[in-house]
Amino acid sequence: MQQGEGGRWLWHVSCVSAAWRALPIGILYNTELVKASEAPKTWDDLLSRKWTKKISMPDPTRHATTAQFLWNLQKLKGEKWLDYVKALAKQEPHLVESLAPVASVVIKGEADVGISYIKYVKQYQGPIAYVSMDKFISEPSPAIPGAEKVAANMIFTDSPSAEQFKRLNAELQRIFFAR
């Protein structure tokens, strides 16, 4: 918020935050090295020989969130989740220390694709996009009791355009401060 004329507070979209959030992990790719039509569309697509030595991901032996992500592949792969993890390791991925460096490695072209938070597409500048998948394994951060119930009932917010926000702000000023 920012204080405006007459001591009134003005809301700015960038100030809105939540105590709980979901962080989807997906497949990132370098848009200069991989055409969108050729990017892996599923987790299984990463096992193609085409991606051998071209994947970046955090080292799951040093990064707990990645170990947790791999373990949660059970929710998509059932009992074969560990077979998938073994096959992924055979792809000889470029291992980094955590999720954030994956985006940098992909942007620099050190790997064509990466496994990381899809939010980095917005946070890092460069030739990077993410694959739109049917399902994303998402980390609730911080984990709170009953988070799975919240996630199942989430309605995602839209951001108004600058003009819509201007009109909304004026209307809210009238509603809350007109005396």
Protein Blocks (a to p, Z undefined) as FASTA:
>chain_A
ZZdehhiacddfklpccfbdcddddddddfklpcfklpcfbfklmmpmklgoiaccddfk
lmmklmmmmmmmmmmnmmmlmmmmmmmmmnopacdfblmlmmmmmmnopafbdcddfklm
mmpgcjddddddfbdcdddddddehklmmmmmcccdddddfklmmmmmmmmmmmmmmZZ
